[in-house]
């Protein structure tokens, strides 16, 4: 699995686990909701800065969003 796919799966799973909509997460991270949707669908690749913004908004480390072992659990 590519890192973009790992990020997308972890992003969706962690966002849902926190009970956040894409819109709420986007607001907290200071980015557009459609961008969150695109990231979760692997349409775009996130820059390291965006990964950090999203992680901060979720209250987690950026490494959690890129952790392949977390993504394997949801397969």
PyMOL Python script that loads the backbone (N, CA, C, O; Angstrom):
from pymol import cmd

cmd.read_pdbstr("""\
ATOM      1  N   UNK A   1       0.838  -1.177   0.000  1.00  0.00           N
ATOM      2  CA  UNK A   1       0.000   0.000   0.000  1.00  0.00           C
ATOM      3  C   UNK A   1       0.889   1.249   0.000  1.00  0.00           C
ATOM      4  O   UNK A   1       1.857   1.336   0.756  1.00  0.00           O
ATOM      5  N   UNK A   2       0.548   2.200  -0.851  1.00  0.00           N
ATOM      6  CA  UNK A   2       1.298   3.446  -0.925  1.00  0.00           C
ATOM      7  C   UNK A   2       1.032   4.313   0.303  1.00  0.00           C
ATOM      8  O   UNK A   2      -0.011   4.189   0.947  1.00  0.00           O
ATOM      9  N   UNK A   3       1.981   5.190   0.621  1.00  0.00           N
ATOM     10  CA  UNK A   3       1.850   6.041   1.800  1.00  0.00           C
ATOM     11  C   UNK A   3       0.629   6.945   1.692  1.00  0.00           C
ATOM     12  O   UNK A   3       0.009   7.267   2.705  1.00  0.00           O
ATOM     13  N   UNK A   4       0.277   7.354   0.486  1.00  0.00           N
ATOM     14  CA  UNK A   4      -0.916   8.199   0.316  1.00  0.00           C
ATOM     15  C   UNK A   4      -2.176   7.437   0.725  1.00  0.00           C
ATOM     16  O   UNK A   4      -3.085   8.015   1.321  1.00  0.00           O
ATOM     17  N   UNK A   5      -2.231   6.151   0.410  1.00  0.00           N
ATOM     18  CA  UNK A   5      -3.371   5.325   0.801  1.00  0.00           C
ATOM     19  C   UNK A   5      -3.403   5.118   2.313  1.00  0.00           C
ATOM     20  O   UNK A   5      -4.471   5.147   2.925  1.00  0.00           O
ATOM     21  N   UNK A   6      -2.243   4.910   2.906  1.00  0.00           N
ATOM     22  CA  UNK A   6      -2.144   4.766   4.364  1.00  0.00           C
ATOM     23  C   UNK A   6      -2.658   6.037   5.032  1.00  0.00           C
ATOM     24  O   UNK A   6      -3.463   5.982   5.961  1.00  0.00           O
ATOM     25  N   UNK A   7      -2.184   7.175   4.547  1.00  0.00           N
ATOM     26  CA  UNK A   7      -2.624   8.464   5.093  1.00  0.00           C
ATOM     27  C   UNK A   7      -4.136   8.617   4.958  1.00  0.00           C
ATOM     28  O   UNK A   7      -4.805   9.014   5.912  1.00  0.00           O
ATOM     29  N   UNK A   8      -4.675   8.308   3.791  1.00  0.00           N
ATOM     30  CA  UNK A   8      -6.117   8.459   3.551  1.00  0.00           C
ATOM     31  C   UNK A   8      -6.943   7.596   4.501  1.00  0.00           C
ATOM     32  O   UNK A   8      -7.923   8.066   5.079  1.00  0.00           O
ATOM     33  N   UNK A   9      -6.551   6.347   4.658  1.00  0.00           N
ATOM     34  CA  UNK A   9      -7.299   5.449   5.557  1.00  0.00           C
ATOM     35  C   UNK A   9      -7.198   5.900   7.010  1.00  0.00           C
ATOM     36  O   UNK A   9      -8.192   5.913   7.736  1.00  0.00           O
ATOM     37  N   UNK A  10      -5.992   6.268   7.424  1.00  0.00           N
ATOM     38  CA  UNK A  10      -5.811   6.714   8.806  1.00  0.00           C
ATOM     39  C   UNK A  10      -6.554   8.018   9.063  1.00  0.00           C
ATOM     40  O   UNK A  10      -7.162   8.192  10.119  1.00  0.00           O
ATOM     41  N   UNK A  11      -6.505   8.928   8.106  1.00  0.00           N
ATOM     42  CA  UNK A  11      -7.208  10.196   8.258  1.00  0.00           C
ATOM     43  C   UNK A  11      -8.697   9.965   8.473  1.00  0.00           C
ATOM     44  O   UNK A  11      -9.280  10.506   9.412  1.00  0.00           O
ATOM     45  N   UNK A  12      -9.307   9.178   7.623  1.00  0.00           N
ATOM     46  CA  UNK A  12     -10.746   8.918   7.742  1.00  0.00           C
ATOM     47  C   UNK A  12     -11.067   8.216   9.067  1.00  0.00           C
ATOM     48  O   UNK A  12     -12.001   8.604   9.769  1.00  0.00           O
ATOM     49  N   UNK A  13     -10.292   7.188   9.403  1.00  0.00           N
ATOM     50  CA  UNK A  13     -10.563   6.418  10.626  1.00  0.00           C
ATOM     51  C   UNK A  13     -10.396   7.285  11.875  1.00  0.00           C
ATOM     52  O   UNK A  13     -11.231   7.245  12.778  1.00  0.00           O
ATOM     53  N   UNK A  14      -9.324   8.063  11.924  1.00  0.00           N
ATOM     54  CA  UNK A  14      -9.077   8.898  13.101  1.00  0.00           C
ATOM     55  C   UNK A  14     -10.082  10.043  13.196  1.00  0.00           C
ATOM     56  O   UNK A  14     -10.506  10.402  14.294  1.00  0.00           O
ATOM     57  N   UNK A  15     -10.462  10.615  12.065  1.00  0.00           N
ATOM     58  CA  UNK A  15     -11.477  11.677  12.066  1.00  0.00           C
ATOM     59  C   UNK A  15     -12.804  11.134  12.588  1.00  0.00           C
ATOM     60  O   UNK A  15     -13.451  11.759  13.428  1.00  0.00           O
ATOM     61  N   UNK A  16     -13.200   9.980  12.089  1.00  0.00           N
ATOM     62  CA  UNK A  16     -14.460   9.376  12.524  1.00  0.00           C
ATOM     63  C   UNK A  16     -14.404   8.955  13.991  1.00  0.00           C
ATOM     64  O   UNK A  16     -15.395   9.087  14.710  1.00  0.00           O
ATOM     65  N   UNK A  17     -13.262   8.453  14.436  1.00  0.00           N
ATOM     66  CA  UNK A  17     -13.100   8.056  15.835  1.00  0.00           C
ATOM     67  C   UNK A  17     -13.251   9.254  16.774  1.00  0.00           C
ATOM     68  O   UNK A  17     -13.711   9.109  17.907  1.00  0.00           O
ATOM     69  N   UNK A  18     -12.861  10.433  16.296  1.00  0.00           N
ATOM     70  CA  UNK A  18     -13.008  11.662  17.097  1.00  0.00           C
ATOM     71  C   UNK A  18     -14.403  12.259  16.959  1.00  0.00           C
ATOM     72  O   UNK A  18     -14.724  13.254  17.608  1.00  0.00           O
ATOM     73  N   UNK A  19     -15.233  11.650  16.112  1.00  0.00           N
ATOM     74  CA  UNK A  19     -16.599  12.128  15.921  1.00  0.00           C
ATOM     75  C   UNK A  19     -16.678  13.443  15.159  1.00  0.00           C
ATOM     76  O   UNK A  19     -17.595  14.237  15.371  1.00  0.00           O
ATOM     77  N   UNK A  20     -15.714  13.672  14.271  1.00  0.00           N
ATOM     78  CA  UNK A  20     -15.675  14.929  13.523  1.00  0.00           C
ATOM     79  C   UNK A  20     -16.144  14.726  12.086  1.00  0.00           C
ATOM     80  O   UNK A  20     -15.827  13.719  11.453  1.00  0.00           O
ATOM     81  N   UNK A  21     -16.891  15.685  11.589  1.00  0.00           N
ATOM     82  CA  UNK A  21     -17.222  15.697  10.165  1.00  0.00           C
ATOM     83  C   UNK A  21     -16.013  16.225   9.401  1.00  0.00           C
ATOM     84  O   UNK A  21     -15.096  16.800   9.988  1.00  0.00           O
ATOM     85  N   UNK A  22     -16.025  16.025   8.110  1.00  0.00           N
ATOM     86  CA  UNK A  22     -14.957  16.593   7.290  1.00  0.00           C
ATOM     87  C   UNK A  22     -14.953  18.113   7.426  1.00  0.00           C
ATOM     88  O   UNK A  22     -13.891  18.734   7.474  1.00  0.00           O
ATOM     89  N   UNK A  23     -16.130  18.703   7.486  1.00  0.00           N
ATOM     90  CA  UNK A  23     -16.242  20.148   7.607  1.00  0.00           C
ATOM     91  C   UNK A  23     -15.644  20.661   8.917  1.00  0.00           C
ATOM     92  O   UNK A  23     -14.923  21.659   8.925  1.00  0.00           O
ATOM     93  N   UNK A  24     -15.942  19.979  10.018  1.00  0.00           N
ATOM     94  CA  UNK A  24     -15.407  20.405  11.316  1.00  0.00           C
ATOM     95  C   UNK A  24     -13.891  20.260  11.365  1.00  0.00           C
ATOM     96  O   UNK A  24     -13.192  21.147  11.855  1.00  0.00           O
ATOM     97  N   UNK A  25     -13.389  19.147  10.859  1.00  0.00           N
ATOM     98  CA  UNK A  25     -11.937  18.952  10.839  1.00  0.00           C
ATOM     99  C   UNK A  25     -11.270  20.021   9.974  1.00  0.00           C
ATOM    100  O   UNK A  25     -10.253  20.596  10.361  1.00  0.00           O
ATOM    101  N   UNK A  26     -11.838  20.278   8.825  1.00  0.00           N
ATOM    102  CA  UNK A  26     -11.283  21.299   7.938  1.00  0.00           C
ATOM    103  C   UNK A  26     -11.244  22.653   8.627  1.00  0.00           C
ATOM    104  O   UNK A  26     -10.250  23.372   8.525  1.00  0.00           O
ATOM    105  N   UNK A  27     -12.315  23.007   9.327  1.00  0.00           N
ATOM    106  CA  UNK A  27     -12.371  24.278  10.057  1.00  0.00           C
ATOM    107  C   UNK A  27     -11.264  24.338  11.110  1.00  0.00           C
ATOM    108  O   UNK A  27     -10.554  25.337  11.215  1.00  0.00           O
ATOM    109  N   UNK A  28     -11.123  23.272  11.880  1.00  0.00           N
ATOM    110  CA  UNK A  28     -10.094  23.229  12.931  1.00  0.00           C
ATOM    111  C   UNK A  28      -8.680  23.297  12.359  1.00  0.00           C
ATOM    112  O   UNK A  28      -7.784  23.882  12.967  1.00  0.00           O
ATOM    113  N   UNK A  29      -8.487  22.692  11.181  1.00  0.00           N
ATOM    114  CA  UNK A  29      -7.159  22.649  10.563  1.00  0.00           C
ATOM    115  C   UNK A  29      -6.873  23.879   9.690  1.00  0.00           C
ATOM    116  O   UNK A  29      -5.737  24.099   9.271  1.00  0.00           O
ATOM    117  N   UNK A  30      -7.899  24.663   9.427  1.00  0.00           N
ATOM    118  CA  UNK A  30      -7.711  25.854   8.603  1.00  0.00           C
ATOM    119  C   UNK A  30      -7.541  25.551   7.124  1.00  0.00           C
ATOM    120  O   UNK A  30      -6.841  26.266   6.407  1.00  0.00           O
ATOM    121  N   UNK A  31      -8.193  24.477   6.674  1.00  0.00           N
ATOM    122  CA  UNK A  31      -8.151  24.125   5.253  1.00  0.00           C
ATOM    123  C   UNK A  31      -9.570  23.881   4.760  1.00  0.00           C
ATOM    124  O   UNK A  31     -10.506  23.841   5.559  1.00  0.00           O
ATOM    125  N   UNK A  32      -9.735  23.720   3.471  1.00  0.00           N
ATOM    126  CA  UNK A  32     -11.049  23.569   2.873  1.00  0.00           C
ATOM    127  C   UNK A  32     -11.601  22.155   3.062  1.00  0.00           C
ATOM    128  O   UNK A  32     -10.844  21.185   3.030  1.00  0.00           O
ATOM    129  N   UNK A  33     -12.913  22.035   3.258  1.00  0.00           N
ATOM    130  CA  UNK A  33     -13.552  20.736   3.449  1.00  0.00           C
ATOM    131  C   UNK A  33     -13.369  19.845   2.231  1.00  0.00           C
ATOM    132  O   UNK A  33     -13.169  18.638   2.370  1.00  0.00           O
ATOM    133  N   UNK A  34     -13.436  20.422   1.051  1.00  0.00           N
ATOM    134  CA  UNK A  34     -13.282  19.593  -0.147  1.00  0.00           C
ATOM    135  C   UNK A  34     -11.877  19.007  -0.247  1.00  0.00           C
ATOM    136  O   UNK A  34     -11.679  17.953  -0.851  1.00  0.00           O
ATOM    137  N   UNK A  35     -10.913  19.690   0.346  1.00  0.00           N
ATOM    138  CA  UNK A  35      -9.544  19.170   0.359  1.00  0.00           C
ATOM    139  C   UNK A  35      -9.452  17.950   1.278  1.00  0.00           C
ATOM    140  O   UNK A  35      -8.792  16.968   0.940  1.00  0.00           O
ATOM    141  N   UNK A  36     -10.108  18.011   2.431  1.00  0.00           N
ATOM    142  CA  UNK A  36     -10.156  16.842   3.334  1.00  0.00           C
ATOM    143  C   UNK A  36     -10.768  15.654   2.593  1.00  0.00           C
ATOM    144  O   UNK A  36     -10.236  14.544   2.635  1.00  0.00           O
ATOM    145  N   UNK A  37     -11.881  15.896   1.919  1.00  0.00           N
ATOM    146  CA  UNK A  37     -12.539  14.838   1.159  1.00  0.00           C
ATOM    147  C   UNK A  37     -11.593  14.258   0.105  1.00  0.00           C
ATOM    148  O   UNK A  37     -11.503  13.040  -0.050  1.00  0.00           O
ATOM    149  N   UNK A  38     -10.903  15.114  -0.602  1.00  0.00           N
ATOM    150  CA  UNK A  38      -9.968  14.660  -1.637  1.00  0.00           C
ATOM    151  C   UNK A  38      -8.810  13.862  -1.056  1.00  0.00           C
ATOM    152  O   UNK A  38      -8.360  12.885  -1.654  1.00  0.00           O
ATOM    153  N   UNK A  39      -8.332  14.276   0.106  1.00  0.00           N
ATOM    154  CA  UNK A  39      -7.259  13.523   0.765  1.00  0.00           C
ATOM    155  C   UNK A  39      -7.740  12.134   1.172  1.00  0.00           C
ATOM    156  O   UNK A  39      -7.015  11.153   1.006  1.00  0.00           O
ATOM    157  N   UNK A  40      -8.952  12.046   1.700  1.00  0.00           N
ATOM    158  CA  UNK A  40      -9.492  10.756   2.130  1.00  0.00           C
ATOM    159  C   UNK A  40      -9.759   9.822   0.954  1.00  0.00           C
ATOM    160  O   UNK A  40      -9.805   8.605   1.129  1.00  0.00           O
ATOM    161  N   UNK A  41      -9.935  10.377  -0.237  1.00  0.00           N
ATOM    162  CA  UNK A  41     -10.184   9.579  -1.439  1.00  0.00           C
ATOM    163  C   UNK A  41      -8.926   9.393  -2.281  1.00  0.00           C
ATOM    164  O   UNK A  41      -9.001   8.861  -3.388  1.00  0.00           O
ATOM    165  N   UNK A  42      -7.772   9.823  -1.775  1.00  0.00           N
ATOM    166  CA  UNK A  42      -6.478   9.700  -2.464  1.00  0.00           C
ATOM    167  C   UNK A  42      -6.438  10.474  -3.778  1.00  0.00           C
ATOM    168  O   UNK A  42      -5.718  10.087  -4.699  1.00  0.00           O
ATOM    169  N   UNK A  43      -7.190  11.549  -3.876  1.00  0.00           N
ATOM    170  CA  UNK A  43      -7.150  12.376  -5.077  1.00  0.00           C
ATOM    171  C   UNK A  43      -5.896  13.238  -5.065  1.00  0.00           C
ATOM    172  O   UNK A  43      -5.255  13.427  -6.099  1.00  0.00           O
ATOM    173  N   UNK A  44      -5.548  13.759  -3.893  1.00  0.00           N
ATOM    174  CA  UNK A  44      -4.368  14.599  -3.735  1.00  0.00           C
ATOM    175  C   UNK A  44      -3.413  13.975  -2.727  1.00  0.00           C
ATOM    176  O   UNK A  44      -3.802  13.156  -1.894  1.00  0.00           O
ATOM    177  N   UNK A  45      -2.162  14.383  -2.827  1.00  0.00           N
ATOM    178  CA  UNK A  45      -1.157  14.050  -1.821  1.00  0.00           C
ATOM    179  C   UNK A  45      -0.999  15.259  -0.909  1.00  0.00           C
ATOM    180  O   UNK A  45      -0.910  16.390  -1.387  1.00  0.00           O
ATOM    181  N   UNK A  46      -0.963  15.032   0.378  1.00  0.00           N
ATOM    182  CA  UNK A  46      -0.819  16.129   1.343  1.00  0.00           C
ATOM    183  C   UNK A  46       0.647  16.502   1.507  1.00  0.00           C
ATOM    184  O   UNK A  46       1.524  15.637   1.531  1.00  0.00           O
ATOM    185  N   UNK A  47       0.898  17.790   1.617  1.00  0.00           N
ATOM    186  CA  UNK A  47       2.249  18.233   1.956  1.00  0.00           C
ATOM    187  C   UNK A  47       2.501  17.919   3.425  1.00  0.00           C
ATOM    188  O   UNK A  47       1.565  17.648   4.176  1.00  0.00           O
ATOM    189  N   UNK A  48       3.743  17.955   3.823  1.00  0.00           N
ATOM    190  CA  UNK A  48       4.085  17.690   5.219  1.00  0.00           C
ATOM    191  C   UNK A  48       3.454  18.735   6.133  1.00  0.00           C
ATOM    192  O   UNK A  48       3.096  18.430   7.270  1.00  0.00           O
ATOM    193  N   UNK A  49       3.316  19.962   5.643  1.00  0.00           N
ATOM    194  CA  UNK A  49       2.677  21.016   6.429  1.00  0.00           C
ATOM    195  C   UNK A  49       1.200  20.721   6.656  1.00  0.00           C
ATOM    196  O   UNK A  49       0.681  20.949   7.748  1.00  0.00           O
ATOM    197  N   UNK A  50       0.528  20.221   5.636  1.00  0.00           N
ATOM    198  CA  UNK A  50      -0.891  19.876   5.767  1.00  0.00           C
ATOM    199  C   UNK A  50      -1.062  18.685   6.709  1.00  0.00           C
ATOM    200  O   UNK A  50      -1.986  18.661   7.521  1.00  0.00           O
ATOM    201  N   UNK A  51      -0.175  17.702   6.602  1.00  0.00           N
ATOM    202  CA  UNK A  51      -0.227  16.562   7.530  1.00  0.00           C
ATOM    203  C   UNK A  51      -0.129  17.069   8.966  1.00  0.00           C
ATOM    204  O   UNK A  51      -0.864  16.613   9.841  1.00  0.00           O
ATOM    205  N   UNK A  52       0.766  17.998   9.202  1.00  0.00           N
ATOM    206  CA  UNK A  52       0.936  18.565  10.542  1.00  0.00           C
ATOM    207  C   UNK A  52      -0.300  19.335  10.982  1.00  0.00           C
ATOM    208  O   UNK A  52      -0.726  19.197  12.129  1.00  0.00           O
ATOM    209  N   UNK A  53      -0.888  20.142  10.105  1.00  0.00           N
ATOM    210  CA  UNK A  53      -2.089  20.902  10.449  1.00  0.00           C
ATOM    211  C   UNK A  53      -3.235  19.967  10.823  1.00  0.00           C
ATOM    212  O   UNK A  53      -3.939  20.204  11.805  1.00  0.00           O
ATOM    213  N   UNK A  54      -3.420  18.922  10.051  1.00  0.00           N
ATOM    214  CA  UNK A  54      -4.503  17.969  10.319  1.00  0.00           C
ATOM    215  C   UNK A  54      -4.244  17.222  11.622  1.00  0.00           C
ATOM    216  O   UNK A  54      -5.158  17.032  12.424  1.00  0.00           O
ATOM    217  N   UNK A  55      -3.013  16.803  11.831  1.00  0.00           N
ATOM    218  CA  UNK A  55      -2.679  16.089  13.069  1.00  0.00           C
ATOM    219  C   UNK A  55      -2.956  16.966  14.284  1.00  0.00           C
ATOM    220  O   UNK A  55      -3.530  16.499  15.267  1.00  0.00           O
ATOM    221  N   UNK A  56      -2.561  18.210  14.226  1.00  0.00           N
ATOM    222  CA  UNK A  56      -2.809  19.133  15.344  1.00  0.00           C
ATOM    223  C   UNK A  56      -4.304  19.293  15.587  1.00  0.00           C
ATOM    224  O   UNK A  56      -4.752  19.316  16.734  1.00  0.00           O
ATOM    225  N   UNK A  57      -5.071  19.402  14.514  1.00  0.00           N
ATOM    226  CA  UNK A  57      -6.517  19.549  14.635  1.00  0.00           C
ATOM    227  C   UNK A  57      -7.158  18.307  15.261  1.00  0.00           C
ATOM    228  O   UNK A  57      -8.170  18.403  15.955  1.00  0.00           O
ATOM    229  N   UNK A  58      -6.559  17.147  15.007  1.00  0.00           N
ATOM    230  CA  UNK A  58      -7.061  15.896  15.582  1.00  0.00           C
ATOM    231  C   UNK A  58      -6.498  15.629  16.985  1.00  0.00           C
ATOM    232  O   UNK A  58      -6.968  14.736  17.690  1.00  0.00           O
ATOM    233  N   UNK A  59      -5.501  16.403  17.373  1.00  0.00           N
ATOM    234  CA  UNK A  59      -4.876  16.204  18.683  1.00  0.00           C
ATOM    235  C   UNK A  59      -3.987  14.981  18.739  1.00  0.00           C
ATOM    236  O   UNK A  59      -3.890  14.320  19.773  1.00  0.00           O
ATOM    237  N   UNK A  60      -3.337  14.679  17.625  1.00  0.00           N
ATOM    238  CA  UNK A  60      -2.458  13.510  17.543  1.00  0.00           C
ATOM    239  C   UNK A  60      -1.135  13.938  16.924  1.00  0.00           C
ATOM    240  O   UNK A  60      -0.988  15.083  16.496  1.00  0.00           O
ATOM    241  N   UNK A  61      -0.175  13.025  16.877  1.00  0.00           N
ATOM    242  CA  UNK A  61       1.085  13.328  16.196  1.00  0.00           C
ATOM    243  C   UNK A  61       0.922  13.036  14.710  1.00  0.00           C
ATOM    244  O   UNK A  61       0.100  12.211  14.311  1.00  0.00           O
ATOM    245  N   UNK A  62       1.709  13.717  13.908  1.00  0.00           N
ATOM    246  CA  UNK A  62       1.686  13.493  12.462  1.00  0.00           C
ATOM    247  C   UNK A  62       2.034  12.034  12.142  1.00  0.00           C
ATOM    248  O   UNK A  62       1.527  11.470  11.172  1.00  0.00           O
ATOM    249  N   UNK A  63       2.882  11.440  12.945  1.00  0.00           N
ATOM    250  CA  UNK A  63       3.281  10.048  12.718  1.00  0.00           C
ATOM    251  C   UNK A  63       2.077   9.106  12.756  1.00  0.00           C
ATOM    252  O   UNK A  63       2.050   8.107  12.037  1.00  0.00           O
ATOM    253  N   UNK A  64       1.089   9.415  13.584  1.00  0.00           N
ATOM    254  CA  UNK A  64      -0.109   8.562  13.647  1.00  0.00           C
ATOM    255  C   UNK A  64      -0.845   8.513  12.311  1.00  0.00           C
ATOM    256  O   UNK A  64      -1.417   7.485  11.951  1.00  0.00           O
ATOM    257  N   UNK A  65      -0.830   9.608  11.589  1.00  0.00           N
ATOM    258  CA  UNK A  65      -1.507   9.639  10.289  1.00  0.00           C
ATOM    259  C   UNK A  65      -0.767   8.839   9.228  1.00  0.00           C
ATOM    260  O   UNK A  65      -1.352   8.450   8.218  1.00  0.00           O
ATOM    261  N   UNK A  66       0.516   8.595   9.457  1.00  0.00           N
ATOM    262  CA  UNK A  66       1.332   7.893   8.469  1.00  0.00           C
ATOM    263  C   UNK A  66       1.705   6.475   8.902  1.00  0.00           C
ATOM    264  O   UNK A  66       2.488   5.806   8.227  1.00  0.00           O
ATOM    265  N   UNK A  67       1.154   6.020  10.010  1.00  0.00           N
ATOM    266  CA  UNK A  67       1.489   4.719  10.580  1.00  0.00           C
ATOM    267  C   UNK A  67       0.803   3.595   9.832  1.00  0.00           C
ATOM    268  O   UNK A  67      -0.413   3.428   9.930  1.00  0.00           O
ATOM    269  N   UNK A  68       1.581   2.820   9.083  1.00  0.00           N
ATOM    270  CA  UNK A  68       1.020   1.728   8.281  1.00  0.00           C
ATOM    271  C   UNK A  68       0.348   0.664   9.146  1.00  0.00           C
ATOM    272  O   UNK A  68      -0.629   0.054   8.712  1.00  0.00           O
ATOM    273  N   UNK A  69       0.844   0.432  10.341  1.00  0.00           N
ATOM    274  CA  UNK A  69       0.244  -0.604  11.193  1.00  0.00           C
ATOM    275  C   UNK A  69      -1.185  -0.242  11.579  1.00  0.00           C
ATOM    276  O   UNK A  69      -2.019  -1.132  11.745  1.00  0.00           O
ATOM    277  N   UNK A  70      -1.481   1.038  11.724  1.00  0.00           N
ATOM    278  CA  UNK A  70      -2.846   1.454  12.039  1.00  0.00           C
ATOM    279  C   UNK A  70      -3.761   1.230  10.841  1.00  0.00           C
ATOM    280  O   UNK A  70      -4.927   0.869  11.002  1.00  0.00           O
ATOM    281  N   UNK A  71      -3.237   1.444   9.657  1.00  0.00           N
ATOM    282  CA  UNK A  71      -4.009   1.257   8.438  1.00  0.00           C
ATOM    283  C   UNK A  71      -4.299  -0.221   8.189  1.00  0.00           C
ATOM    284  O   UNK A  71      -5.369  -0.571   7.692  1.00  0.00           O
ATOM    285  N   UNK A  72      -3.352  -1.080   8.532  1.00  0.00           N
ATOM    286  CA  UNK A  72      -3.536  -2.522   8.346  1.00  0.00           C
ATOM    287  C   UNK A  72      -4.693  -3.052   9.181  1.00  0.00           C
ATOM    288  O   UNK A  72      -5.358  -4.007   8.780  1.00  0.00           O
ATOM    289  N   UNK A  73      -4.934  -2.455  10.316  1.00  0.00           N
ATOM    290  CA  UNK A  73      -6.015  -2.905  11.210  1.00  0.00           C
ATOM    291  C   UNK A  73      -7.368  -2.718  10.543  1.00  0.00           C
ATOM    292  O   UNK A  73      -8.279  -3.517  10.761  1.00  0.00           O
ATOM    293  N   UNK A  74      -7.516  -1.667   9.728  1.00  0.00           N
ATOM    294  CA  UNK A  74      -8.807  -1.370   9.116  1.00  0.00           C
ATOM    295  C   UNK A  74      -9.034  -2.122   7.816  1.00  0.00           C
ATOM    296  O   UNK A  74     -10.104  -1.997   7.222  1.00  0.00           O
ATOM    297  N   UNK A  75      -8.058  -2.901   7.354  1.00  0.00           N
ATOM    298  CA  UNK A  75      -8.218  -3.650   6.096  1.00  0.00           C
ATOM    299  C   UNK A  75      -9.128  -4.837   6.282  1.00  0.00           C
ATOM    300  O   UNK A  75      -9.376  -5.579   5.332  1.00  0.00           O
TER     301      UNK A  75
END
""", "prot")
cmd.dss("prot")
cmd.show_as("cartoon", "prot")
cmd.util.cbc("prot")
cmd.orient("prot")
